[in-house]
Amino acid sequence: MKRQTIVKLASAVAITGVLLVIGTLLSRLIFHIETSEKNTLLIIGFTMMLLGTLWKVVMEMNSRED
């Protein structure tokens, strides 16, 4: 897989994490989600944001070295 494709994929993962966190925070206004489910979604969202961002940075740094 090309590095540009991997960087785009990492960006998509990070954006999905952001959307998941925003959706979880807005869910309080739209519909009721239990606290344990909300916490699980927040943890998954923040993890996706962190890993997606780190993955993107590493791939961009590796492409600079080549």
LUMSEKE-537637 format. One record per atom (N, C-alpha, C): x negated, z, y negated. Coordinates in steps of 0.1 Angstrom, whole numbers, padded with zeros to 4 digits, always signed. Example, Ala and Ser with C-alpha at 12.3 -4.5 7.8 and 13.67 -1.06 7.14 Angstrom:
BEGIN
-0132+0078+0057-0123+0078+0045-0132+0078+0033-0128+0071+0022-0137+0071+0011-0129+0079+0000
//
This chain:
BEGIN
-0008+0000+0012+0000+0000+0000-0009+0000-0012-0005-0008-0022-0013-0008-0035-0012+0005-0042-0022+0008-0050-0022+0020-0057-0011+0020-0068-0009+0009-0074+0002+0008-0084+0015+0012-0078+0018+0007-0066+0030+0011-0059+0031+0025-0056+0020+0031-0052+0019+0046-0049+0022+0054-0062+0016+0049-0073+0018+0056-0086+0033+0055-0090+0039+0044-0088+0053+0043-0091+0062+0052-0082+0058+0052-0069+0065+0061-0060+0063+0076-0064+0052+0080-0068+0049+0093-0072+0057+0096-0085+0058+0087-0094+0066+0089-0106+0081+0090-0102+0085+0082-0093+0099+0083-0089+0102+0097-0082+0093+0102-0075+0095+0115-0069+0095+0126-0079+0087+0125-0089+0087+0135-0100+0100+0134-0109+0104+0122-0111+0117+0120-0119+0129+0125-0111+0129+0123-0098+0139+0128-0089+0140+0143-0090+0128+0150-0090+0127+0164-0091+0133+0169-0104+0130+0162-0115+0135+0166-0128+0150+0165-0128+0155+0154-0123+0170+0152-0122+0177+0162-0114+0170+0166-0103+0176+0177-0094+0176+0190-0102+0166+0193-0109+0166+0206-0117+0176+0205-0128+0177+0194-0135+0187+0193-0146+0201+0194-0140+0203+0187-0129+0216+0187-0122+0220+0201-0118+0211+0208-0113+0213+0222-0108+0217+0231-0120+0210+0229-0131+0212+0238-0143+0226+0234-0149+0230+0221-0149+0243+0217-0154+0254+0220-0145+0251+0223-0132+0262+0225-0123+0270+0237-0126+0264+0246-0133+0272+0258-0138+0284+0254-0146+0282+0243-0154+0293+0239-0162+0303+0230-0155+0299+0223-0145+0307+0213-0139+0315+0218-0127+0307+0224-0117+0314+0229-0105+0306+0241-0100+0311+0249-0092+0305+0261-0087+0297+0259-0075+0284+0263-0076+0275+0263-0064+0271+0277-0062+0270+0281-0050+0265+0295-0047+0251+0297-0051+0247+0309-0054+0234+0312-0060+0223+0308-0050+0225+0311-0037+0214+0308-0028+0212+0293-0027+0222+0285-0028+0221+0270-0027+0215+0265-0040+0218+0271-0051+0213+0268-0064+0198+0271-0064+0194+0282-0059+0180+0286-0059+0172+0276-0050+0178+0272-0039+0171+0263-0030+0169+0249-0037+0179+0244-0044+0178+0232-0051+0168+0233-0062+0167+0244-0069+0157+0245-0079+0143+0245-0074+0141+0252-0063+0128+0252-0056+0124+0238-0052+0133+0231-0045+0130+0218-0041+0127+0209-0053+0135+0210-0064+0132+0202-0076+0119+0204-0082+0116+0217-0084+0103+0220-0090+0091+0216-0081+0093+0217-0068+0082+0213-0059+0080+0198-0060+0091+0190-0060+0090+0176-0061+0083+0172-0075+0087+0179-0085+0080+0176-0098+0065+0179-0098+0062+0190-0092+0047+0194-0091+0040+0184-0082+0045+0181-0070+0037+0173-0061+0037+0158-0066+0048+0154-0072+0048+0140-0077+0039+0138-0088+0038+0148-0097+0029+0147-0109+0014+0148-0104+0011+0157-0095-0003+0158-0090-0007+0145-0082+0002+0140-0074+0000+0128-0067-0003+0116-0076+0005+0115-0087+0003+0104-0097-0011+0106-0104-0015+0118-0108-0027+0120-0115-0039+0117-0106-0038+0121-0093-0049+0118-0084-0051+0103-0081-0040+0096-0080-0040+0082-0077-0046+0075-0090-0042+0079-0101-0047+0072-0114-0062+0075-0115-0066+0087-0112-0081+0090-0113-0089+0082-0103-0083+0080-0091-0090+0072-0081-0091+0058-0085-0081+0053-0091-0081+0039-0095-0091+0036-0107-0094+0047-0115-0104+0046-0125-0118+0045-0120-0120+0051-0108-0134+0052-0102-0137+0038-0096-0127+0031-0092-0130+0018-0085-0133+0007-0095
//
